[in-house]
Amino acid sequence: PELKGKSFLDITCRFDDAVPIGIKSNSGKVFINPKNDHIIQEGDKILVLAEDNDTYEVNDGSYETNKKIESPPAAEDAKQVEKIMFLGWRRDMADLITQLDGYVAKGSELWLFNTVPVEERNELLKDQGHKSELKLDNLLVYNVVGNPLIRRDLSRIVSVDHDGETVSLDEVDSILILADSVSIENGATVMSCDSRSLSTLLIIQDIQKRLYDEKKEALGSSTSIKPVSPITEILDSRTRSLLDVVSCGSAYVMSNQIISSVIAQVSEDRDINAVLRELLTAEGSETYIRSVSKFVDLKKEDKMSFWDIALRARQHREVAIGYKPAGLGFREASLLIINPPDKSLDRQWAPGDEIITFALD
C-alpha cells in the first residue's frame, strides 16, 4: 500500500533484499521493465527478484534518489554479424533457430553440423507438417553433414549448400554442442549422450588449440585471437561433476534442470509464465551483460553504490539486477549477479566489471 501512486522509477531503491523488475496490473496484464513514469495503482502487484516471497520488505525510502545520476554519453551499440555453429540435432531445432533469428544481426550465419541428411532436415524442421516452413529475417543457414565425434569431419567443415563454403572452428563466434536427439532416439541413454557431447567438446578444443598455435607461429602473438570456448548442453547432473573435475574450461547448459525449474516456478505461481515468456524470447525485454562503462565514466568517478548504477540503468530503460566484478568468474560471483546484497553501499568499480540487466535491446 505504501507504494501506491509511486512511479516504477521511484521504487528502484525501495527493496534492500529484492530487485523490482516489473508490475502486474489489477487487470492481470504483466509489464516487465516498464517505463519510468508507469504509476502503481490500487491492486497492482510488484514483480521482484528475491530469494523467496518472505525474504524482503519495503524499506523506509530514505535512500537519496534525486542526486545527479547522469550516465556517460550513450554510444552506438549496433549488433555485429556473427557466425554461430550448432553441433547435433534437436527435435525442437525449428524453435531454436526461430528464436535465435530474433536476436542476431541481419546477415549472421548459422552452421548446422550433424549426421542428419540434408534432404531430411526440412521435413524434421516442419515436424511432420505440424509447423510451417522456416521464415528467417536475419540468419543465413549453412548445412553441413558430418559426425561431431570424428576429428576429420570437424577439421574440414564444408557446407553442402552456398557453393560449398567452408569455415574452421577458430572462425566462429559461438559454438553450441547439443544433446543429440538422434542418438537418444536410437537408444542412447542420457549418460551416453552426455559422453558423446564431452567427446565432441574435447576434440573441438584440441583442434582449436592446434589452429591457434599455427596462427600464433605464423602471425605472432599480437595478431592471433584465441578461439571461442564451446558451450555444451548436458542432461545429467553427474556430468556436471565430471566437467568440474576435468577442468576443461567450457561453459555448459543443464537443459533438463532449467526446464524443471521453470515448471516448478510456474506451478507455484502461474503469473511467472508471462514473466518467463518475455524474458526467454526475442520479443520484449531480455537479459544482457553490459560493461560498467555504459553507466559509469571511470575516468571521472569510480565509487558509487549498486543502487546508483540501477538508477542510471533506468535512464536507458534497463533494470539492473546484479553485477560481476572483473576478477571473478560467474560461478564465484553467484551471490552478486542476481539481487546482490548491500545495494546501498558504495563500492569501487573497475574496468572489466559487468552489469547484468533486463533491457529491450
Disulfide bonds with the S-S distance in Angstrom:
none
